[in-house]
């Protein structure tokens, strides 16, 4: 239990919630469950008061051979069983620096920030996968602590764990954490052209180059030209990596 408590920063301790705060959550899981049925991503909801999970979707990516219900029951013990040891230490680090960052944000802006990071899971068959997790606050307490948060899990397009970033909705800046220097730095987001966004959007829907060309009234060679520019801009090698990068970094 003490190990699990390490995941819950004193800066974000939620000892109790008022009746007024509880009213915020009436049936809040229903739209999340509906969303989970329409996406390939894994979704789960953290409750920082209960120090566990309110919900875990059935997408197998995150489950390591368990059902969503079993992972929900395991709660944070799941991490100690399936996250690589060095990445478990990383997650504890992220918790600390993440809550320190949130503490400096005006309360009314906290829900608009998302923290993204990558870590390894080792499933029951011994297969290791690198996943990306994005955590966004759902409900705050009256004093601005994060009470519940939604986590969206997808395959990472990175080569190693870490890659800690914080985004704010509507803001063109990304805050990246330098693990070696132990500090945050801000960078401008990559800007995609309208054509590049179109190519990505149609690629996500499974369109071929020819089908994209027909849909946006250009030649296949023009689509290939925009794809090459897109790959160079994102530093990727193919359209699958481009889609993963753009999704993970909220470019589309």
N, C-alpha and C positions, 0 to 999 in steps of 0.2 A: 504493500500500500504506500509505503514511504517513497518508493521509486516512482510510482504513478503520480504522487503529489508533486514531484519535481517538474511535471509538465504544467503545473498551475502556478503561475507567477503571483507573488504577493502583491504585485502592482495591479493584478486583475482578480483578486480574491472576491468571490461573490458568496457571502455567507448566507444571505436570505433575500427573498424578493417579496415585494408588497402585493396585495390583492390587485392594485391598479396595474402593476407591471405584468402580473399573470394574465390579465385581460387582453394584453397585446397578442397573446399566443393562441387564442381560440381558433382551433382548426387550421393552424398555420402549416401543418405538415401535408395537408391534402394537395395544395398546388405543387409542393416539392415532389411528392410521390408521382403526380401527373407528369411533371417535367422529367423525372427519372425514367418513366416509361417511354420517353421520346428521344433519349440521348444514348450514345454509346459510352459516355463518361460514367464513372462511378460517383455516387453522391452520398455524403453522410452529414449529420448535424451533430455538433458538439454542444453539450450543456455544461457551462463552466461552474454552475452551482452544484450540480449533481456529480461533476467530474466524470462524465460518461457520455454516451451517445444517445440521442433521442431517436435517431433513424439511420439505417444503413440500407442503401439500394441493393438490388440483386445482381447488378452488373458484376461479372466474375473478375474483372481486372484487379480490383482491390481486395477481393475476398480470400485469396490464397487457399481455395478449396472449400471454404466454409459457406454457409448461407448468410444472407444479410442479417437475419435474426440472431445467428450464432455470434457474428462479429459485434452486433449491438450489445449482446449479453456480455461478451468479453471486455468491451470498452477499451481502455488504454492498455490493458494486458495484451491486446492484439499486437501493439507495437513492439512490446518486449519479446514477443514470440517470433515475429516475422520481419522486423526491420534489422538490417545489418548493424552490428555493434557500433561501428564508427559513425553510421548515419543516425543511430539513436542519440549519440552525443550531439550530433549536428542539430537534431530536432529540438533538443533541450536548449541549445544555444539560440535557435530561431525563436523559440518561445520567449526567451529573455529579451532579446533585442527587439522583437516584434512588439511586445507590450510596452517596452520603453518608448518606442516610436509612437505608438497609439496614444500614450499618455501625454505626449506633447501636441497632439492634434486637438483643435477645438471640438468639444463634445458633439456639436451639431454636424460636424464633418466626418465623424468616425465611420459611419455606415457606408460612406462613399469610397473607402479605401479597401484594397484587396492586396494581400500578401501572397506571393507565389514562390515556390521553391521545389527542388527535386531531391528525391531520396530513393534508396534501393529497398525493394521487398524481396525476400527469399521465400518462395512458396513451399508447400509440403513435398513437392517433387525435387526440391533443391534448385529450381530454376530461379535465377536472379533477374529482376526487371527494374529498370529505372523509371519511376513515375514522377509526374508533375502534380503538385497539389496547390490549389488556389483556395485561400480561406478569406471569407468575407463576413463581417458581422451582420447578424439578422436582428437581434434585439439587444438593447442596452438597458442597464439599470438606470434609475433616476440620477445617480451620481456619475454616469458615463462609463461604467465598467461594461465590458463585453459579456453578456449573459449567454447568448446562443449565437453560434456561427455556422455557416454552411461551407462545406468543403467539396470542391469539384476535382476529381482525380482523373487524369488522362496519362497516356504514355508520354514520356519526355522525349524531346528531340535533341537533348544535350548528351554529352559524352560522360559526364560525371555528376555527382551529387552537389548540392549547394544552389548556386544561381538564384540567390535570394533577391527578390524585387518587390517593391510596393508601388501600386498604381492608384491613382485617384480618378474617379469617374469625371470625364470632361476636362481633364488636365493633360497637357502634352508632355509632362515630365514623368520619368521613371526614376525611382530611388533604388539604387543597387547597393548591396552590402558587400564591402571588401573584407573577406574573412581573414586575409593575411594582415591587413592594416587595422582591422577591427573598427571600421567606421562606415557611415553611409555616404554615398556620393550621388548627385543627381545628374541625369542625362536626358536629352531630348528624345522623345519617341521616334522611331522610324516612321516616315510618312510614305504611304503607298499612294500611287496615282489611282484615279478612278478606274482606268483600264486594268491595272494590276489587281484591284479589289474585285472587279468583275471576273477576271480569270480565276482568282482564288474561289470566289463564291460558286461559280459553275463547276469547278474542280471538286469542291466539297460534295456537290450533288452527283458526282460520278460522270460528268460530261467528258467526252473525248475532245481532243484538239479540234477536230472537224466539227463536232457538235457545238463547241463553244464559238467557233468562227461563224457558224450559221446563226447562233442565238444573238450575237452582237454585231452581225453584218460586216465582218471583216474577213480577210483571207486566213487560211490556216498558218501561213508564214508570218502574218502579223501577230497571231496568237503566240507562236513560237518565240517571236521577238520579245513580246511582253513577258513571257515566262522566263527567258534568259535574263532579262533585266531584273526580274523579281528574285531569281535565284542569287544573282550577284549581290543585290541589295540586302538580302537576308542571310547570305553566307551559307546557303544550303545547296544540295546536289540534285534534288528531284522535287516533284510536286507534292509528294507525301510529306517530305520534310518541311516544305514551304507552308503547307496547310497546318501542320503541327506547330511550327514556329509562330505563325500569325495568330493561331488560336491561343496558344500559351501566353503570348505577349499582347493580347487584346488589340490586334491591328485591324481586325474585321469584326 
